[in-house]
């Protein structure tokens, strides 16, 4: 098989090499240095700072905790995760209308938080089943931004047709006015705006099918040269999902694996083939 994107540097990140912490109520795998796991080789990649694959037990979760100067998003794989702003007390949910304040996230939902000058919330599994999700942090292009939340639901059917774009940079960019910040218009319609040169995509690739990701998110990214693309294959199918990236036999990924793709530019096309016995859900994080 001929190598595609011969100029690209492609380096797998194997699942077994990730940081791992099992607290009983929380089973978490860390692609990058996080909490008690530290490896100077894996502190960030482009604007990507944290990628944790978490499972949280029923009736447990993360109590109210603060965030500051980080762009944080949760991608729900299975189960249910309840977001509560610090001002919302348990039992008061019926009076809450805004998703920003209270929302029960399910598969297909993505919730995004700009920590900015400081924000506090809790994330609890109030259901009877485990919840499995990705917690992702990006480094913002400015500090002391105005805190805010965004929550959107993305179609399962669309993800099975090809990669869809989930996050894209704030259209007004780093010099956005207060009015433009409030309007929160993303570079790509129907996506969540992020204060970073980062585009997030996702797709569910049927067995023996190939999806293609255009680096830079089809020109949504701000920087055009030298982009950093990280692909992650979550542990969803009991080990039966497998993908091949860019046609390379040394970039075949099993569940829990990821891959660092660098030395690529906007408009380069990255192919991802599903070569396992089960469909493969793939998350793409494409940043400057």
Buried (B, 14 or more C-beta within 10 A) or exposed (E): EEEBBEEBEBEBBEBEEBBEBEEEBBBBBBBBBBEEBEEEEBEBBBBBBBBBBBBBBBEBBBEBEEBBBBBBBBBBBBBBBBBBBEEBEEEEBEEBEEBBBBBBBBBBBBBBBBBBEEBBBBBBBBBEEBBBBBBBBBBBBEEEBEBBBBBBEBEEEBBBEBBBBBBBBBBBEEEBEEEBBEEBEBBBEEBBBBBBBBBBBBBBBEBEBBBEBBBBBBBBBBBEEEBBBBBBBBBBBEEBBBBBBBBBEEBBBBBBBBBBBBBBBBEBEBBBBBBBEBBBBBBBBBBB
